[in-house]
């Protein structure tokens, strides 16, 4: 039996060209490309901004992102653009898929060209040193613009292959949520709405930590019982930390929480999983990141969250153990030990009133 291709079963949603949304994606990585292709397939007037002129020219000529998604053909209407002003000025929605370490700098560059565009973060990370989320950076650098964050279990290659998937657009603005849903929602890609911006954003950032842990566990060939324990205790850590920062713990029961955690922790396609697997196989952090060739946000997130948990006094044993293994040369067994400590805690966070031992 041949492999089922969902994209052959469903016709794309084509918007009226007179009212088609003008969408720009900043960043030519795998997820940014997948979202740009989704918008183009929906009939949006779509550009993707890429720094490298040679890569942009190649994409426009071949309709393939050779570096990140070489096995998939992009929509012919999707245009790669190197001129930042042209890519940003007079557009409706700007989707920012830039690694967290460059996110602020790119927003500073586009500021002169921003008028009424909505700016949406696709980046699942935390800025080093400042512990700023991407929504915080948008508010800081572009204080007048409507904004939001997009997050969920969204492995780019599966989206490009036409496998059904879903995501969450979180914004305080109902109009922003609606516009992003119009641009990206289709029969194969469902876009849910939320107003818990930090909750959705935290789910996307924190799950990267546990994908590293799961990759390391896979290298040690742990059993399904152990994997399930890592996943559920990771969800407990995530919700504890998020509530300290004012998020709604129920958000973590949705796609941007447990959904993204499950997908990232169980897929060899995940960059963070791959880095964890390499570390568990005895490679150094430098070797692991060089071999990957892409940014694994989880490594930076481990550093940032470990420091913040100490400030906030949040119990996060897996995160602490990962930090000690990666940066303090502790034995990987410490991660397993961290799962077994404090056995008198409640299995589910916020259920028992005295869940501190």
C-alpha positions as CSV (number, residue, x, y, z in Angstrom):
1,X,0.0,0.0,0.0
2,X,1.4,3.4,-0.9
3,X,1.9,6.1,1.8
4,X,-1.2,8.3,2.4
5,X,-0.8,11.8,1.2
6,X,-3.4,14.0,2.8
7,X,-2.6,17.0,0.5
8,X,-3.9,14.9,-2.4
9,X,-7.3,14.6,-0.7
10,X,-7.9,18.3,0.1
11,X,-8.0,21.3,-2.2
12,X,-6.2,24.5,-0.9
13,X,-8.2,27.4,0.3
14,X,-7.8,30.2,-2.3
15,X,-8.7,33.7,-1.2
16,X,-10.0,36.4,-3.5
17,X,-6.9,38.1,-4.9
18,X,-8.5,41.5,-4.4
19,X,-8.6,40.9,-0.7
20,X,-5.7,38.5,-0.2
21,X,-3.7,39.3,2.9
22,X,-0.1,40.5,2.3
23,X,2.1,38.2,4.5
24,X,5.8,38.4,5.0
25,X,7.9,35.8,6.9
26,X,11.2,37.0,8.2
27,X,13.7,34.1,8.3
28,X,14.3,31.3,5.8
29,X,14.7,28.4,8.3
30,X,12.5,25.3,8.1
31,X,9.5,26.5,10.1
32,X,9.5,30.0,8.6
33,X,9.6,28.5,5.2
34,X,6.8,26.1,6.0
35,X,4.6,28.9,7.3
36,X,5.3,31.1,4.3
37,X,4.4,28.2,2.0
38,X,1.2,27.6,4.0
39,X,0.2,31.3,3.6
40,X,1.0,31.2,-0.1
41,X,-1.0,28.0,-0.6
42,X,-3.9,29.8,1.1
43,X,-3.8,32.5,-1.6
44,X,-2.0,35.2,0.4
45,X,0.4,37.5,-1.3
46,X,3.5,36.1,0.5
47,X,7.1,37.0,0.7
48,X,9.9,35.4,2.7
49,X,12.9,37.5,3.7
50,X,16.3,35.9,3.5
51,X,19.6,37.6,4.1
52,X,21.6,35.7,1.5
53,X,21.0,36.9,-2.0
54,X,22.3,33.7,-3.6
55,X,19.9,31.5,-1.5
56,X,17.0,33.8,-2.3
57,X,17.8,33.7,-6.0
58,X,18.0,29.9,-5.9
59,X,14.7,29.7,-4.1
60,X,13.0,31.9,-6.6
61,X,14.4,29.9,-9.5
62,X,13.9,26.4,-8.1
63,X,11.1,26.8,-5.6
64,X,13.1,24.8,-3.1
65,X,14.7,25.7,0.1
66,X,17.8,23.6,-0.5
67,X,19.4,24.1,2.9
68,X,16.5,23.4,5.2
69,X,13.7,21.6,3.2
70,X,15.5,20.1,0.1
71,X,12.8,17.4,-0.4
72,X,9.8,19.7,-0.8
73,X,8.6,22.0,-3.6
74,X,7.4,25.4,-2.5
75,X,4.4,27.2,-4.0
76,X,5.3,29.0,-7.2
77,X,3.7,32.2,-5.9
78,X,6.0,32.4,-2.8
79,X,8.7,35.0,-3.4
80,X,12.0,35.2,-1.6
81,X,13.2,38.8,-1.0
82,X,16.5,40.1,0.3
83,X,15.5,43.8,0.6
84,X,14.2,44.2,4.1
85,X,12.3,47.4,3.5
86,X,10.5,45.9,0.5
87,X,9.7,42.8,2.4
88,X,8.1,44.7,5.4
89,X,6.7,48.0,4.1
90,X,2.9,48.0,3.4
91,X,2.3,44.5,4.4
92,X,-0.5,43.2,6.6
93,X,1.1,40.5,8.7
94,X,4.8,40.1,9.6
95,X,5.7,36.6,10.9
96,X,9.1,36.7,12.6
97,X,10.9,33.4,12.4
98,X,14.3,34.6,13.6
99,X,16.5,32.8,16.2
100,X,16.1,34.4,19.7
101,X,19.6,35.8,19.7
102,X,18.9,37.9,16.6
103,X,15.3,38.6,17.2
104,X,15.7,42.1,18.7
105,X,18.2,43.2,16.1
106,X,15.9,42.3,13.3
107,X,13.0,44.2,14.9
108,X,15.2,47.2,15.3
109,X,16.0,47.0,11.6
110,X,12.3,46.9,10.5
111,X,11.1,49.6,12.8
112,X,11.4,52.4,10.3
113,X,9.2,50.5,7.9
114,X,6.4,49.5,10.3
115,X,3.1,51.4,10.3
116,X,0.0,49.3,11.0
117,X,1.3,45.8,10.3
118,X,0.7,43.1,12.9
119,X,3.9,41.4,14.1
120,X,3.7,37.8,15.1
121,X,6.6,35.8,16.7
122,X,7.2,32.3,15.4
123,X,10.3,31.9,17.6
124,X,10.2,29.5,20.5
125,X,12.9,30.8,22.8
126,X,14.1,33.3,25.4
127,X,16.6,36.1,24.9
128,X,19.9,35.5,26.6
129,X,20.8,37.7,29.6
130,X,17.5,39.7,29.6
131,X,15.2,36.7,30.0
132,X,12.8,38.4,27.6
133,X,10.2,36.5,25.7
134,X,9.7,37.4,22.0
135,X,6.5,39.2,22.8
136,X,8.4,41.3,25.4
137,X,10.9,42.2,22.7
138,X,8.1,43.2,20.3
139,X,6.5,45.4,22.9
140,X,9.8,47.0,23.8
141,X,11.1,47.6,20.2
142,X,7.7,48.2,18.5
143,X,5.4,49.5,21.3
144,X,2.6,50.6,19.0
145,X,2.1,47.6,16.9
146,X,-0.5,44.8,17.4
147,X,1.3,41.6,18.1
148,X,1.0,37.9,18.9
149,X,2.8,34.6,19.1
150,X,2.3,31.4,17.2
151,X,3.2,28.1,18.8
152,X,2.2,24.4,18.7
153,X,3.4,21.0,17.7
154,X,4.6,22.1,14.3
155,X,7.4,20.0,12.8
156,X,8.1,21.8,9.5
157,X,8.7,18.7,7.4
158,X,5.4,17.1,8.4
159,X,3.6,20.4,7.5
160,X,5.3,20.5,4.1
161,X,4.4,16.8,3.5
162,X,0.7,17.7,3.9
163,X,0.1,15.9,7.2
164,X,-2.8,17.4,9.3
165,X,-1.5,19.7,12.1
166,X,-2.7,22.4,14.4
167,X,-1.2,25.5,16.1
168,X,-2.2,28.3,18.4
169,X,-2.2,32.1,17.7
170,X,-2.1,34.0,21.0
171,X,-2.8,37.7,21.1
172,X,-4.7,40.2,23.2
173,X,-6.2,41.4,20.0
174,X,-9.1,39.5,18.5
175,X,-8.4,41.1,15.1
176,X,-4.8,39.8,15.2
177,X,-6.0,36.3,16.0
178,X,-8.6,36.5,13.2
179,X,-6.1,37.8,10.6
180,X,-3.5,35.1,11.4
181,X,-6.3,32.4,11.2
182,X,-7.3,33.8,7.8
183,X,-3.7,33.7,6.6
184,X,-2.7,30.2,7.8
185,X,-5.9,28.1,8.6
186,X,-6.7,25.5,6.1
187,X,-8.2,22.0,5.8
188,X,-4.7,20.6,6.7
189,X,-3.6,23.2,9.2
190,X,-5.9,24.3,12.0
191,X,-5.2,27.5,13.8
192,X,-6.7,27.8,17.3
193,X,-6.9,31.1,19.2
194,X,-5.9,32.1,22.7
195,X,-5.4,35.3,24.7
196,X,-2.8,33.8,27.1
197,X,0.2,35.2,25.3
198,X,2.8,34.3,27.9
199,X,1.3,30.8,28.5
200,X,1.5,29.9,24.8
201,X,4.9,31.4,24.5
202,X,6.2,29.6,27.6
203,X,5.0,26.3,26.3
204,X,6.9,26.8,23.1
205,X,10.1,27.8,24.8
206,X,10.1,25.5,27.8
207,X,9.4,22.3,25.9
208,X,12.7,22.6,24.1
209,X,14.5,21.9,27.4
210,X,12.7,18.5,27.8
211,X,13.3,17.6,24.2
212,X,17.0,17.8,25.0
213,X,16.4,15.5,28.0
214,X,14.4,13.1,25.9
215,X,17.1,13.0,23.2
216,X,19.7,12.1,25.9
217,X,17.3,9.4,27.3
218,X,16.9,7.9,23.8
219,X,20.7,7.7,23.4
220,X,20.6,5.6,26.6
221,X,17.8,3.4,25.2
222,X,15.4,4.0,28.1
223,X,12.0,2.3,28.2
224,X,8.6,3.6,27.6
225,X,7.9,3.9,31.3
226,X,10.8,6.3,31.7
227,X,9.8,8.3,28.6
228,X,6.3,8.7,30.0
229,X,7.6,9.8,33.3
230,X,9.9,12.4,31.7
231,X,7.0,13.8,29.7
232,X,4.6,14.1,32.6
233,X,7.1,15.5,35.1
234,X,8.2,18.0,32.4
235,X,4.6,19.2,32.1
236,X,4.5,19.7,35.8
237,X,7.7,21.7,35.7
238,X,6.5,23.8,32.9
239,X,3.2,24.7,34.5
240,X,4.8,25.4,37.9
241,X,7.2,27.9,36.2
242,X,4.5,29.4,34.0
243,X,2.2,30.1,36.9
244,X,5.0,31.9,38.7
245,X,5.2,34.2,35.7
246,X,1.4,34.8,35.6
247,X,0.3,32.3,32.9
248,X,-2.8,30.2,33.1
249,X,-1.8,26.5,33.9
250,X,-4.8,25.3,31.8
251,X,-3.0,26.6,28.7
252,X,-0.5,23.8,29.1
253,X,-3.2,21.2,28.5
254,X,-3.6,22.4,24.9
255,X,-1.6,22.3,21.7
256,X,1.0,24.8,22.7
257,X,1.6,22.9,26.0
258,X,1.3,19.2,26.1
259,X,0.8,18.9,22.4
260,X,4.1,20.7,21.5
261,X,5.9,18.9,24.3
262,X,4.8,15.5,23.1
263,X,5.7,16.2,19.4
264,X,9.1,17.7,20.2
265,X,10.1,15.1,22.7
266,X,9.2,12.1,20.5
267,X,10.5,13.1,17.1
268,X,14.0,12.7,15.8
269,X,13.1,15.6,13.5
270,X,13.3,18.0,16.5
271,X,16.6,19.9,16.6
272,X,16.6,19.9,20.4
273,X,16.0,16.1,20.5
274,X,19.0,15.7,18.0
275,X,21.3,17.8,20.2
276,X,20.2,15.8,23.3
277,X,20.8,12.5,21.5
278,X,24.3,13.6,20.4
279,X,25.1,14.7,24.0
280,X,23.8,11.3,25.3
281,X,26.0,9.6,22.7
282,X,29.1,11.2,24.3
283,X,29.6,14.2,22.1
284,X,30.5,17.6,23.4
285,X,28.0,20.5,23.2
286,X,30.2,22.1,20.5
287,X,30.3,19.0,18.4
288,X,26.5,18.5,18.8
289,X,25.6,22.0,17.7
290,X,28.1,22.0,14.8
291,X,26.7,18.8,13.4
292,X,23.2,20.0,13.6
293,X,23.9,23.1,11.6
294,X,20.8,24.9,13.0
295,X,19.9,26.7,16.2
296,X,18.7,24.4,19.0
297,X,16.9,26.9,21.2
298,X,16.7,24.5,24.1
299,X,20.4,24.9,24.9
300,X,20.0,28.6,25.5
301,X,16.7,28.1,27.3
302,X,18.2,25.7,29.8
303,X,20.7,28.4,30.8
304,X,18.1,31.1,31.1
305,X,15.5,29.1,32.9
306,X,18.0,27.5,35.3
307,X,19.0,31.0,36.4
308,X,15.5,32.2,36.7
309,X,14.2,29.2,38.7
310,X,16.8,30.0,41.4
311,X,15.6,33.6,41.5
312,X,11.9,32.6,41.7
313,X,12.5,29.5,43.9
314,X,10.6,27.2,41.5
315,X,11.2,23.4,41.8
316,X,12.4,22.2,38.4
317,X,14.6,19.2,39.0
318,X,14.9,18.1,35.3
319,X,16.0,21.5,34.2
320,X,18.5,21.7,37.0
321,X,19.9,18.3,36.3
322,X,20.3,19.0,32.6
323,X,22.2,22.2,33.4
324,X,24.5,20.3,35.7
325,X,25.2,17.6,33.1
326,X,25.8,20.0,30.2
327,X,27.6,22.8,31.9
328,X,29.1,21.3,35.1
329,X,30.2,17.9,33.9
330,X,27.8,16.0,36.1
331,X,27.1,12.4,35.1
332,X,24.0,11.9,32.9
333,X,22.6,9.6,35.6
334,X,21.8,12.8,37.5
335,X,18.8,13.3,35.2
336,X,17.4,10.0,36.1
337,X,18.0,10.6,39.8
338,X,16.2,14.0,39.5
339,X,13.0,12.2,38.4
340,X,13.1,10.0,41.5
341,X,13.5,12.6,44.2
342,X,10.8,14.1,46.4
343,X,8.4,11.2,46.0
344,X,5.7,12.7,48.2
345,X,4.8,15.4,45.7
346,X,1.4,15.2,44.1
347,X,1.3,13.6,40.6
348,X,-0.7,16.5,39.2
349,X,0.2,20.1,40.0
350,X,-2.2,22.4,41.8
351,X,-4.4,19.5,42.9
352,X,-3.2,19.0,46.5
353,X,-3.1,22.2,48.6
354,X,0.3,21.5,50.1
355,X,2.5,20.3,47.3
356,X,5.9,21.5,48.4
357,X,7.7,18.5,49.8
